[in-house]
Amino acid sequence: MADFISAKTINEESPWGELTEGLSIYEPGTSAAVMTGEWRTLTPTFVEEKCKQCLLCVPVCPDSAIPVVNKKRLDFDYDHCKGCGICVRSCPFDAITMEGLD
């Protein structure tokens, strides 16, 4: 494979000849550097008073957008959440709802 510019340095001034075909990313760990939350059409809302801290929602999130600190689930990382709704379906306590964006 040819040498391509890093995903972290791609911007509007990147030469087209140095980009990967289809803008495929082959290097690991790039999702933290890219704010993908703006792709959302639905937004999950954390209802803390209903949450039992079972953490069933955490491993099913494909974007690791549910932070856990000291074994306690926190509010969503909306910079990376894409609004897929998998967390809503995994919560047995209705502690997550989905809201439409205006």
Buried (B, 14 or more C-beta within 10 A) or exposed (E): EEEBEEBEEBEEEEEEEEEBEEEEBEEEEEBEEEEEBEEBEBBBEBEEEEBEEEBBBBEEBEBBBBEEEEEEBEEBBBEBBBBBEBBBEBBEEEBBEBEEEE
